[in-house]
């Protein structure tokens, strides 16, 4: 029986991915900053533990508690919508601490056991903004694009130890709490000079069209974990798949 550790399981993609792997017979370690066991099935194959990817001591404690795992899924992330002039660099650093440095920290923490066993898989959940950046998300796009480059480079290092690294690339997920951790209202995040420019873009977020559901991401993570072809990118959701084909 294999074990998977997933970050950011309190909602959205992480929560659905934890449920998906549990239902398929895996042992799941669902992590979140504030543990909520009530969100997940009660089972001896489901463990919920605390993990804040921006805190080195929290990462160390979580991995000690988790024990040996076979797969690490880096899902924890925060969103930020707004113009660059409307955001502080402090907020930009907060986004990078979770979306980029948090990924690097958890990967660094898991590599010794993967390397010792010469096996293991890492799935980093990024975003289609790294394929096709859209306006009003420059900081978020930069944080996710950095993870893509990090993963591509790291793949060369890990191949020598038979450790797989994969990217899952969700499209637009209207059901996710994209900016839930932002202390800025949307109005505050848009510099007044950009108001006319921003209005149709914001309206477009709620327009009908192809979108990504949490189940799409869970299925893409499943495919990435079980892939034996060496494939690196796994778009998740019909909008992501269409964008990938267009590229």
Number of C-alpha atoms within 10 A of each C-alpha: 7 12 21 22 25 25 28 25 28 22 16 20 27 27 23 21 27 28 20 18 20 20 13 9 12 17 22 27 25 29 29 23 17 14 16 15 16 8 13 18 14 10 10 8 15 20 18 22 22 19 25 20 29 20 13 15 11 15 20 17 13 20 17 11 12 19 10 15 19 19 23 22 28 25 25 26 26 20 19 24 23 24 22 17 13 19 18 11 12 9 15 17 15 16 24 23 20 22 28 26 19 24 26 17 18 23 18 10 16 20 19 11 15 22 15 9 13 15 17 21 22 26 25 24 28 25 24 23 21 19 15 12 15 12 16 21 16 17 22 24 23 19 24 24 21 16 23 23 12 14 21 14 11 14 18 13 11 20 13 11 16 16 20 25 26 24 25 28 28 27 25 22 20 13 13 15 13 16 15 11 13 16 11 18 11 16 11 13 20 22 16 14 11 14 12 9 13 18 11 10 14 15 9 11 12 9 9 7 10 14 17 23 21 22 19 21 26 23 19 23 27 17 13 25 21 10 13 9 7 10 12 16 17 22 27 29 24 18 19 24 18 14 15 17 9 7 8
